[in-house]
Amino acid sequence: MAPRTPNSTTAIQGTRPSAGEHTVTGGGWRRHLSPHMAMLMPAIIVLAALSIFPFIYIIYLSLTGAKLGSSELPFVALKNWIHLFNDPGVLHSWQVTLTFGVVGLVAEVGLGLGIALVFYNAPWGRNLLVTLFMLPIFVAPVVTGLLWRFMLNSSYGVYAWILQNLGMKLDVLGNIKTALPAVIAMDIWEWTPLITLIVLAGLQSLPIEPQESARVDGASSLQVFRYVTLPLLSRTLLVALLIRAMDILRYFDTIFITTAGGPADTTKIIGQRLYEVAFRFRDLGYAAAIGLSMLLVTILLGRAFVTLMYRRD
């Protein structure tokens, strides 16, 4: 009997790749990518170009004496960077930013954690309470600044009227001693609900078994919180701190509307200083250097928080 020869259908089926294999047609860099990455690469290249080109241009701008309204870009090498590290105004703005950030973050995390625990243990009306408490988040920062500026106005503001009835005639936003605490209070009022929401979500995702085991072993509510709930919640708190810390570095709207950095630069955080250098003094080269320093601090801060989270693990 003559040997059987495979028909054409069998031969073709024998050359097909299995279900788990992927092939990418074309040559060049496509051979080293999966089909999904090959389809995403055009979009990734466009997004990278839109991000990388402005970044490189800002670096170059920081090495020039560019002025707002002028097309000339005279190269000045590291002059802007040397001036940056020797500018007392920028150093003062970083100090104000540090004070603003540390006090605001400590207050927001403390209040957010406490309020989240109250909401978590509320016997009824939790959803309504959370909804009402979240309202400041949905107000635009510019509107928040206008609202607080009117309420703290020394002539017709409601808080000024309360202070006058208490025997204190004081311009809160125009006084060196009270301006910075006032804008910190505005930030706490606006962003504590965000911390509360993040912590509340973390509380609801925690396992119940460790807390129940601690109560069975005779631990009090304070001990359960200190030794069980808080360690389990540490990653959530670090994420909330990271979000707010990075946001504070680019904080601008509310301070610009209320105090514009005054009085006497008391509330001039680094974002306000950047705006002033760029659009008041028209020094775009120096403003680019300040902006890049802010980016560097943001990257270092984010890296520090990520390292802390890994160490907690």
C-alpha positions in Angstrom: 0.0 0.0 0.0 1.3 3.4 -1.0 2.1 5.8 1.9 -0.5 8.4 2.7 0.4 12.0 1.9 -1.2 14.8 4.0 -3.7 16.8 2.1 -3.4 20.5 1.8 -5.8 21.3 4.6 -3.8 19.2 7.1 -0.5 20.7 5.9 -1.9 24.2 6.4 -3.3 23.5 9.8 0.1 22.0 10.8 1.8 25.3 10.2 -0.6 27.4 12.2 0.7 28.7 15.6 -0.9 27.4 18.7 -3.5 29.5 20.6 -0.9 30.7 23.2 1.6 31.9 20.6 1.6 35.5 19.2 3.1 36.7 16.0 3.7 40.2 14.9 3.9 41.0 11.3 6.4 43.5 10.0 10.0 44.0 10.7 12.2 46.2 12.9 11.2 47.0 16.4 7.8 45.4 16.0 9.4 41.9 16.1 10.3 42.5 19.8 6.8 43.6 20.9 3.6 41.8 21.7 0.6 42.6 19.4 -1.0 44.7 22.2 2.2 46.8 22.7 2.6 47.2 18.9 -0.8 48.7 18.6 -0.3 51.0 21.6 3.2 52.3 20.5 1.9 55.1 18.2 -0.2 56.6 21.0 2.7 56.1 23.5 5.1 57.9 21.1 2.7 60.8 20.7 2.2 61.2 24.4 5.9 60.9 25.1 6.6 63.6 22.5 4.0 65.9 24.1 5.7 65.4 27.5 9.4 65.2 26.7 9.7 68.1 24.3 8.2 70.7 26.7 10.4 69.3 29.5 13.6 69.6 27.4 12.5 73.1 26.3 12.0 74.2 29.9 15.5 72.9 30.8 17.0 74.9 27.9 14.9 77.9 28.9 16.4 77.8 32.4 19.8 78.2 30.8 18.8 81.4 29.0 17.9 85.0 29.9 14.5 84.7 28.2 12.0 87.5 28.9 8.2 87.5 28.6 7.3 89.3 25.3 10.7 88.9 23.7 11.7 86.3 21.1 15.4 86.4 22.0 16.9 83.6 24.0 20.4 84.7 25.1 22.3 81.8 26.6 23.5 82.5 30.2 24.6 79.0 31.2 24.1 78.4 34.9 23.5 82.0 35.9 19.8 81.4 36.7 20.6 78.3 38.8 23.4 80.1 40.7 20.9 82.9 41.4 18.3 80.4 42.5 20.4 79.0 45.3 21.5 82.5 46.5 18.1 84.2 46.2 16.8 85.0 49.7 13.3 85.6 48.3 13.1 82.0 47.0 14.6 80.6 50.2 11.9 82.5 52.2 9.2 81.1 49.8 10.4 77.6 50.5 10.3 78.2 54.2 6.7 79.5 54.0 5.8 76.4 51.8 7.4 74.1 54.4 5.4 75.7 57.2 2.2 75.8 55.2 2.6 72.1 54.2 3.7 70.6 57.5 1.0 72.4 59.6 -1.7 71.8 57.0 -0.8 68.1 56.5 -0.6 67.3 60.2 -4.0 69.0 60.8 -5.7 67.5 57.8 -4.5 63.9 58.5 -5.4 64.2 62.2 -8.8 65.6 61.5 -9.4 63.4 58.6 -8.6 60.2 60.6 -10.8 61.3 63.5 -13.8 62.2 61.3 -13.4 59.0 59.3 -13.5 57.0 62.5 -16.7 58.8 63.6 -18.3 58.2 60.2 -17.2 54.6 60.1 -18.8 53.9 63.5 -21.9 56.0 62.9 -25.0 53.9 63.7 -27.1 55.6 61.0 -27.0 58.4 58.4 -23.4 57.6 57.3 -24.0 58.2 53.6 -25.8 61.5 54.2 -23.0 62.7 56.6 -20.3 61.8 54.1 -22.1 63.5 51.3 -22.6 66.8 53.2 -19.0 66.7 54.5 -17.6 66.3 50.9 -19.1 69.6 49.7 -15.9 71.7 50.1 -14.1 69.4 47.6 -16.5 70.3 44.9 -16.0 74.0 45.2 -13.4 75.4 42.8 -10.3 76.8 44.6 -10.9 80.2 43.1 -14.4 80.3 44.4 -13.1 79.1 47.8 -10.7 82.0 47.8 -13.4 84.5 47.0 -15.7 83.1 49.6 -13.1 83.4 52.4 -11.9 86.8 51.2 -15.5 88.2 51.6 -16.0 86.4 54.9 -12.7 87.8 56.4 -13.1 91.3 54.9 -12.4 93.8 57.7 -15.4 96.0 56.7 -18.3 93.7 56.0 -17.0 90.1 56.5 -19.0 87.9 58.9 -15.9 86.7 60.7 -14.7 90.3 61.1 -18.0 91.1 62.6 -17.7 88.2 65.1 -14.2 89.3 66.0 -15.4 92.9 66.5 -18.1 91.7 68.9 -15.5 89.8 70.8 -13.5 93.1 71.2 -10.9 92.3 68.5 -10.8 94.7 65.6 -8.4 92.9 63.3 -7.8 92.6 59.5 -7.1 88.9 59.4 -5.7 88.7 55.9 -3.8 92.0 56.2 -2.0 91.2 59.4 1.5 89.6 59.3 0.7 87.4 62.3 -2.7 86.1 61.1 -2.4 85.9 57.3 -0.5 82.6 57.1 -2.7 80.8 59.8 -5.8 82.0 57.9 -4.7 80.6 54.5 -3.7 77.3 56.3 -7.2 77.2 57.8 -8.7 77.6 54.4 -6.6 74.7 53.0 -7.6 72.5 56.0 -11.3 73.4 55.5 -11.1 72.6 51.8 -9.0 69.4 51.7 -9.7 67.6 55.1 -12.8 66.0 53.4 -10.5 64.4 50.8 -8.3 62.8 53.5 -11.5 61.7 55.3 -12.8 60.0 52.2 -9.5 58.2 51.5 -9.2 57.0 55.2 -12.9 56.0 55.3 -12.3 53.9 52.1 -9.3 52.3 53.8 -11.2 51.5 57.0 -14.0 49.8 55.0 -11.4 47.6 53.2 -9.6 46.4 56.4 -10.1 42.8 57.4 -12.4 42.3 60.4 -10.7 39.2 61.8 -7.7 40.8 63.4 -9.8 43.4 65.2 -12.3 40.8 66.4 -9.5 38.6 67.6 -8.0 41.5 69.6 -11.4 42.2 71.2 -11.8 38.6 72.1 -8.3 38.7 73.8 -9.5 41.5 76.0 -8.1 44.6 74.2 -9.9 47.9 74.7 -11.1 50.0 71.8 -8.1 52.3 72.1 -5.7 49.3 72.1 -7.4 47.8 69.0 -7.0 51.1 67.2 -3.4 51.6 68.3 -2.0 48.1 67.7 -4.3 46.7 65.0 -6.3 49.3 63.0 -3.6 52.0 62.7 -0.8 49.7 61.5 -3.2 48.2 58.9 -4.2 51.7 57.8 -0.6 53.0 57.5 -0.4 52.5 53.7 -3.7 54.4 53.2 -2.4 57.3 55.3 0.9 57.4 53.4 -1.0 57.5 50.1 -3.2 60.4 51.4 -0.1 62.2 52.6 1.6 61.8 49.3 -1.4 63.1 47.3 -1.7 66.2 49.5 2.0 66.9 49.8 2.4 66.9 46.0 -0.6 69.1 45.7 0.6 71.7 48.2 3.8 72.2 46.2 1.7 73.5 43.3 -0.9 75.3 45.5 -1.7 78.7 44.1 -5.3 79.6 43.5 -6.7 80.3 47.0 -3.6 82.3 48.1 -3.6 84.3 44.9 -7.2 85.3 45.4 -7.0 86.1 49.1 -3.6 87.5 49.9 -1.5 87.4 46.6 1.4 86.4 48.8 1.2 89.3 51.2 1.4 91.0 53.6 5.1 91.4 53.4 5.6 88.0 51.6 4.1 86.3 54.7 2.0 83.9 52.5 4.2 83.8 49.4 4.7 80.1 48.9 6.9 78.9 46.1 4.1 78.6 43.5 3.2 82.3 44.1 6.9 83.2 43.8 7.1 81.4 40.4 4.1 83.3 39.1 5.5 86.6 40.3 8.9 86.0 38.6 7.3 84.9 35.4 4.5 87.4 34.9 5.4 90.4 37.1 9.1 90.6 36.5 8.9 88.8 33.1 11.9 86.7 33.7 11.0 83.4 32.1 14.5 81.9 32.3 14.7 82.3 36.0 11.0 81.2 36.4 11.9 78.0 34.5 14.7 77.3 36.9 12.3 77.7 39.9 9.8 75.5 38.2 12.4 72.7 37.6 13.4 73.0 41.3 9.8 72.5 42.3 9.6 69.4 40.0 12.8 68.0 41.5 11.4 68.4 45.1 8.2 66.8 44.0 10.0 63.8 42.6 12.2 63.4 45.7 9.1 63.7 47.9 7.2 61.1 45.9 10.2 58.8 46.0 10.5 59.2 49.8 6.9 58.2 50.3 7.2 55.2 48.0 10.2 54.1 49.9 8.3 54.4 53.2 5.5 52.3 51.8 7.9 49.5 50.8 9.5 49.6 54.2 6.1 49.3 55.8 5.6 46.1 53.7 
